[in-house]
Amino acid sequence: STLFPYTTLFRSPGVSEDDTSRVFDPFYSTKGSAGTGIGLAVSLKNVKEQGGTIGVERSPLGGALFRIRIPQEGHHGR
């Protein structure tokens, strides 16, 4: 099926190499007490439910680059 690509660039310090494998874990936050660690875990769950993928990498422009790919019809034919 056709994938709908979506890319978001966050102007931030970015995600360290060590954190890229953990940022989607529930309650894992790099923000200390300013973050809950829920947002990316929920995003991953929603994207997977639609049959898609989400990943993070360091952007060449600085910050974090998130790539989301979702099948055009969604996982359940929506």
Salt bridges, closest charged atoms under 4 A:
GLU49 OE2 - LYS45 NZ 2.37
GLU57 OE1 - ARG67 NE 3.39
